[in-house]
Amino acid sequence: MQEDPAEEEIKAVKRHLAFAAKDVLEIGCGDGRVTRKYWSEPGQLIAIDPDKEALASASKSVPENLAKTVRFKVGRAEKMDFTKDSFDVVFFSWSLCCVQDTHRSLREAWRVLRPKGVLVNLMPDVEPSIEVGVLRSLGGKDVTRPFSTDAYKALIRCMKDGMFVPIKEERIFINFYLDSMEEFVNWLPSYTGPFNEAEFASMTKKSIEAMRKFAQTLRWDHRLRVGDVVSLISAQKLS
Ligand SMILES: C[S@@+](CC[C@H](N)C(=O)[O-])C[C@H]1O[C@@H](n2cnc3c(N)ncnc32)[C@H](O)[C@@H]1O
C-alpha cells in the first residue's frame, strides 16, 4: 500500500509550520509517521503521545541528523506538564480528533503557547471524499466523521471565546494506492471503517461483497486508488 506518495499532506504541513518553526510541540505523534517527514532544523521539537510503544518506534525513525533537535515524551493533551508560554507552535497531528476532551486539550494548547503563538490542527476532514464516504456507509459508519466533527466544533468554540483567531485553512486531497483486492479488504477496517476486526467480522458477506464491488470501480492502472481529504487549520493565540 502506498499512502499519499505525492506527499501532499506533508507539503501542506510544511506550509503551515514554515513561518514559525522555533519551539514546536507536536501532540499525538504516534509512531512519528508525520514527525519524521516534516521536521527539519532549525528549531526544537517536543513530540508527545500517551502510547509508549509508538513513541519508541517514533524515536527510532527520526533521521540521525535531526535527533538532537527532537525529544519524545509520554504525555496527554488534556494535562501537560509544560509551563505556560513555552512554545511558538502547538501542532495536533491527527490527534485532536482522538483525544478524550477536545476543549480541555485546546485550553492546554493555549496555555503552553507563547503570546501570538500558532496552533496547527491536522486531521481527516469532517467530510471525507465521496469514495471514502461510500465505503464508510457500506461499513455501517456515519458518512461524516464524528471525531473530526467534535474537534472542529471545539476549534470553533475557542475562536468564538476569543482564545484564537484563524489565520490559514486548507483542505488537501490525498491518494491511497492498494496493490490488490486482498490488500484493499485488509485495509478497510483500519481506515474507512468498520474500525476493528470484530466489527468487520460481524459484517454480512453481502456487505463485504458490496465493498469489493465498489472497489472494482476504483481501478487505476493495475492498482486501486482511494482518494480522501485532510484538513489543516492554523490559528494564532490571542491573550
Ligand atoms: C490517528 S493517531 C495519529 C498518529 C500520528 N500523528 C499520525 O498522523 O500518524 C492518533 C494519536 O493520538 C494519540 N492520542 C490519543 N489520545 C491522546 C491524548 N489524550 N493526548 C495526546 N495524544 C493522544 C494516540 O496515541 C495516537 O498516537
The ligand as an SDF file (V2000), in Angstrom:
LIG
                    3D

 27 29  0  0  0  0  0  0  0  0999 V2000
   -4.6080    8.6750   14.4750 C   0  0  0  0  0  0  0  0  0  0  0  0
   -3.1920    8.5880   15.5120 S   0  0  0  0  0  0  0  0  0  0  0  0
   -2.1110    9.7680   14.7330 C   0  0  0  0  0  0  0  0  0  0  0  0
   -0.6700    9.4190   14.9090 C   0  0  0  0  0  0  0  0  0  0  0  0
    0.2870   10.2530   14.0440 C   0  0  0  0  0  0  0  0  0  0  0  0
    0.3040   11.6470   14.4210 N   0  0  0  0  0  0  0  0  0  0  0  0
   -0.0970   10.1300   12.5760 C   0  0  0  0  0  0  0  0  0  0  0  0
   -0.5890   11.1130   11.9980 O   0  0  0  0  0  0  0  0  0  0  0  0
    0.0640    9.0360   12.0190 O   0  0  0  0  0  0  0  0  0  0  0  0
   -3.7180    9.4530   16.9650 C   0  0  0  0  0  0  0  0  0  0  0  0
   -2.6580    9.5390   18.0440 C   0  0  0  0  0  0  0  0  0  0  0  0
   -3.1810   10.3300   19.1220 O   0  0  0  0  0  0  0  0  0  0  0  0
   -2.7330    9.7430   20.3290 C   0  0  0  0  0  0  0  0  0  0  0  0
   -3.6050   10.1770   21.4270 N   0  0  0  0  0  0  0  0  0  0  0  0
   -4.7580    9.5950   21.8350 C   0  0  0  0  0  0  0  0  0  0  0  0
   -5.2340   10.2660   22.9050 N   0  0  0  0  0  0  0  0  0  0  0  0
   -4.3810   11.2830   23.1520 C   0  0  0  0  0  0  0  0  0  0  0  0
   -4.3310   12.3200   24.1360 C   0  0  0  0  0  0  0  0  0  0  0  0
   -5.2660   12.4330   25.0540 N   0  0  0  0  0  0  0  0  0  0  0  0
   -3.2890   13.1730   24.1040 N   0  0  0  0  0  0  0  0  0  0  0  0
   -2.3310   13.0700   23.1450 C   0  0  0  0  0  0  0  0  0  0  0  0
   -2.3320   12.1150   22.1980 N   0  0  0  0  0  0  0  0  0  0  0  0
   -3.3380   11.2330   22.1990 C   0  0  0  0  0  0  0  0  0  0  0  0
   -2.7720    8.2470   20.0510 C   0  0  0  0  0  0  0  0  0  0  0  0
   -1.9640    7.5090   20.9590 O   0  0  0  0  0  0  0  0  0  0  0  0
   -2.2830    8.1790   18.6240 C   0  0  0  0  0  0  0  0  0  0  0  0
   -0.8880    8.0100   18.5460 O   0  0  0  0  0  0  0  0  0  0  0  0
  1  2  1  0
  2  3  1  0
  2 10  1  0
  3  4  1  0
  4  5  1  0
  5  6  1  0
  5  7  1  0
  7  8  2  0
  7  9  1  0
 10 11  1  0
 11 12  1  0
 11 26  1  0
 12 13  1  0
 13 14  1  0
 13 24  1  0
 14 15  1  0
 14 23  1  0
 15 16  2  0
 16 17  1  0
 17 18  1  0
 17 23  2  0
 18 19  1  0
 18 20  2  0
 20 21  1  0
 21 22  2  0
 22 23  1  0
 24 25  1  0
 24 26  1  0
 26 27  1  0
M  CHG  2   2   1   9  -1
M  END
$$$$
